[in-house]
Amino acid sequence: MTPPGFALFDTAIGLCGVVWNPVGLIGTLLPEGDGDAARARIARRWPAAVAAAPSPEAAFAISAITALMVDGRTDLTGVTLDMGGLSDFLIRVYAAARAVPPGQTRTYGEIAAAAGAPREARAVGQAMGRNPWPIVVPCHRVMGAGGKLVGFSAPGGTDTKLKLLSIEQARLSNAPGLFDDLGGLPIGVRPGT
């Protein structure tokens, strides 16, 4: 059996990573300090993974993730994920989250309803917290009730969530300049305008 492979790559938000097997991606990694910290996190979560040249699917994912971090609009739904071993509920939740386009957000309750389990908003929150594919399964686009910004379990917490939403020019409220303090562009302003 071939061990999973992993590769680290630079993005506009820092060093990210992908971990894959012959079926597809088994995980992604958001920036966490330097390459040593990233490799240590991969070793903890996927101990059998080895550094390797990206498979075609991993190379596609790297290219798409890198593009999304620049243009805020690249669609990642074409990236193949290995969801083997997940419950039907988790598969439906992650599919519902992947259906949220860049620049838009949904609440945990809306994702629960889209997954066919309208009373399971709390379970959706737990699923997002355990999401092995941040960015590809865009848990950063999922908010608390009423669109409230709530915790984000990825490295950097809600600061990382806000950076990702800023790149996508997501509108969380009607307040102008929501992301100004992060050094991002004000809401509605695109690069070059």
Disulfide bonds with the S-S distance in Angstrom:
none
